[in-house]
Amino acid sequence: MEGGRTQSNNKKKAGGDHQSMWVSNNNMGEEITTVDWRGRPSNPDKHGGMRAAAFVLGLQGFEIMGIAAVGNNLITYVINEMHFSLSKSANVVTNFVGTVFLLALLGGYLSDSYLGSFWTMLIFGFIELSGFILLSVQAHLPQLKPEKCNMMINGGSSQCEEAKGFKALIFFVALYLVALGSGCVKPNMIAHGADQFNPKTSKSKLSTYFNAAYFAFSMGELIALTVLVWVQTHSGMDVGFGVSAAAMAMGLICLVSGTLYYRNKPPQGTIFTPIAQVFVAAILKRKQTSPSAPHLLHGNQNNNVSSLSSSLPHTHRLRFLDKACIKLVNQDGTNIKESPWRLCTVTQVEQVKILISVVPIFACTIVFNTILAQLQTFSVQQATSMNTQLTKSFHIPPASLQAIPYIILIFIVPLYDKFFVPFARKFTGHESGITPLQRIGFGLFAATFSMIAAAIMEKRRRDSAVDSGKILSIFWITPQFLIFGLSEMFTAVGLIEFFYKQSAKGMQAFLTAMTYCSYSFGFYLSSLLVSMVNKITSGSSNHGWLSENDLNEDRLDLFYWMLAVLSFVNFLNYLFWARWHSKSTDSTPSISQISGANHGEDFNNYTAFDSAKKMGDIESPP
């Protein structure tokens, strides 16, 4: 049901109390409703839709603009101003970005459980803004930084004073205020924007929104990697960080401006309790034998068409969890009263099965984001050792090279949504043209070629520099960014759409946060790989592949080839898990299949998790 409308035979709880968060739906169970900024049931004629989502897209564009300008040029700042070594600087950047995305889980949890998406974005948006301001202050005041020193000259890494003590503390406090704020804001931007559409009646609009969100992301990245990075390069990092702060402030203004138009999902209380109940009950009853007939499981007695809006049918995957639904009986045949920690409903168990089944898909995107980490660290350093001159008086900032794929994407994304999706929809019948799993798979496959292009180019650049002293143009590095940009359009959007549609109602922000968590693990894996590669390769030569500050002495090309092989193996692994997930999902009947209707949607995608929590609280009758 959309907004706060009910059928004429329905009653609002508490006699129309504006704080009521629940409405009945033709006696088909309870379904969560959305509310306006005052807590009253929202009106579909006034709230939600693309108009409301546009304000969230504004925040997304400005927020990514601010943090991308910092993150993509951060390695240059850390080396030139903080005087860290190349490998340490790369790890600072990857750890920072990894922390941003790991903290997305915190933002998703706080939103779904206690604050709601709007207040989570507002509170942590101001925390992110304070981090930008503190970075700008440190970059401006000489007493908060080490003395100026050129790290690029011979012996620079040993002669320059590295930031330590209070100076390092200020830097890392500012950096991780940005990480905390951005991490908690990111998943809620996607979830809150998607919440403006009713997934049952606006499936195609929801798909369009996900593409629009990536378009806003691409625009923010493009401006960050061109205008803002140029400002950082020519006006100083203090001004650049200040511009990032201004961009974040504009994003918060956009968010607040849409307050009157949002349809807000109220927080549901802790989202982990019903999940924990399933595991505890399954463990406690691990020695019990499941009944041969699934309808004997608790909460599965009335799985008919009239109850499908609030319950999930039993499936045969992950059957060990079914033991949580086994009802214990007395000697006289009556049911034993059990607490929710010992007896769960089938719907509650099926929700947990859904969460477990998406984990392998999530894991397969970690290597993809490890590749992304290289484009934001070592590839930027590649660019600094190349000819950046465009005209006699203009040099391309190395970090701005990452803008190339986004220039292409701001044209490709609208074309993809307006032409490819309707065309593909005619053949597949899927509202997104191709399924999210197919979209992810194509992106993972393309990412392999990004690393192949990077390895070939680095070998050519290094040979030219070492053998003939020739410096290649910075445009030789373009293919690896362009290919990865296309692969990211498929993988990132596909992953977000997949998780949002798989998630149970009441957990959208947290499940969306899991997609960002993949970025975190990818960047942490990048740091681990750099350290491991250096340790392993240094044993067979005078130095490791990545142990020097001079790329002409390092073997970055071999590191890229290793990532290309790892990426292809990861793609094959993804094919296995995607097929497994599709088979397990296809075995679950949909509403349309059961009712014989020609339309409808898989209720695995849109079910009320809170209703499962409520059903889990009902004790079996004696």
Steps between C-alpha positions, in 0.01 A plus 500: 500500500631847417490798733240507771195401293286213617194329368168627628457197719834549674566681824801704599653393824433711807203671343701701250795573726760670283776304666356171382752323282282209394192457288304184427472382144171325433567255780797367306750567775681813608711709273725790585391841375691819441454828681558866428735728693244539780453127544162489329424237232633632171279597209603348164375812323730727700787284617756282326567451131783637290439853629590395853782275381654793311593670828677184614679479165617856561653395831661200333657710227641761740614245758694290250638822356647595836639164604627402154704819478663404830537127440633512145771758575564386856807294413668809354421699816624224731829470310570870440364647824508215755821354350397135516667247268323382186393162637394648835311778325321247280397309811379819671272568204371145466443468876311830500276402210455154648391650830249726323324203351529280807329768708212483254381199703474723807300757305265236365446347842434832674259601226293183491498450876486840667537822297348452156681592179432874508633567849797269447600693189452836670697418817792327332500747213598770748770271643643456150486877449698558821769260374536691174534826691768356732697368202486845343622664821796261530596543134491878548701531823875422464533421873268202457717341229864389465742746342482516124724250325513351149431128524564448128872581503758231570507413864189704565329223692789481747572873529143626537341501845195275520190632676487361852347574839245781517531579129422144402220489758327805351529352152356162591222645718389723213533218249294256703233754586449516125503120488244467779266757349526380142473135596175549688352732235571288191264202544218723618517718190430200280243344733314825574483588131370153412247522786328782311360238261252225573680184382169329425366765264813683384744224406620667179528838676705337773739361239522845340581647840799269547637609163431865590688449827804377308466797264507736802801308629675535164430874482635551851811297420553688174484843663720380787765358269511806276400825671572411862827315432612790281426736790701276735793494258512871421355669809624261766351211692361734766278670242420161344388354832299816560320454169420141604349639819291744295378217276395297804316801640310535173409133518353543847299797377358279222409233753317740731322670209312180419370442853138578412497252210659190648319179584702373796524146629499506880767299683394150601708438812803275501519303177735235634274348766275297264809380313668392822181325612509276193859390558451447874181298448660293223800420721286412801290264286785365288426142614132521412366335185318725258146388413458341160223745412621864494153630590550359851775755565404794721344787306460294181146377553329770293728555204226580254449784257325720754798502736786543258536873550643451846650149493749299302450140391734231618799418277741207513826697495704523822267248662696489828333831588156338475559340839426843650136447391450157655221502759550295813198315640403359836430133556129569460563647153456868587756758394755619754507876553841623382669839491601668171858389575396136474226510238499716186264526204569375150493858372760602754724208398456570130610859556824374652544261209474795263766690693737202498446428131615847393831481687686308223389760244628771730833320547558473125513880466789542747771435238322743268543774758862400557554597137324831565749565781790477254345762272482743792856438624764347273337615177507858626870455573544361149349817364739721701796336324356566154478808280199693631534795262190571293597848374802719558346648811264226621590171667243234584488426876576125530198438724274657237577215263236297681242743362530345152261208562249729667497733200397200293258369764293818530399433139484120516289468817200699364527315168511169685184582693305657213590263217669180613269424793172531300655306212625217722171499693316392185706180488558426868179634655711631789426853619875582503566360153744242632500357848726652767700175512567517125600863533745420781650212303569714194670761718722245674605354165588843357708593808754233406581685178555820695793338680629345178503846340671644810772232496574545130513878531724493809746267326514736204539807724775342709695368201483840329619681813780255590630403156466822301417766759180578314199617701166386362195721481254470786229400252658156462353417838145576383386146399527349848282775648249490217453122512465498875251788487275296272535192717418704810180630339380143467636354824428783744146574384419132458623420851300780664184407311549132582544561873219752530253268332616197697479678833205470730306811586650664803853406391551688172763738634698222668491275194599793280786563742625149430568603142723778627662255741627321190698815419647491849618142476635569153716788618618308806589208275698742286709605800551136594603405146753786481662390826497131405637561152782712637586237760492207258677666206771665709637156589604421143644841404652811651158654551132414464273585212359803682763578764659807339366854465614499136265317261789456256666278760179319599316234299148634511424327170548156660272602785233599248533165319448323830180700558379417148534127570337542841212693340432232240503222761259710705269532197487121464422473870219752456344297219470202734334695781273701269374176349448352847306805615285505186411133540407540866291808420327342202390212722300744711150568358395858447165656573412508132587135460278396789210727422517441126527874435691629201685755700636552849845461641709261701404565857850395601591854402236694688391352832463665835782388726332658795196281446733204534623644828144539621409146396809375681364646821182293481514191713353175384162429655494222754 
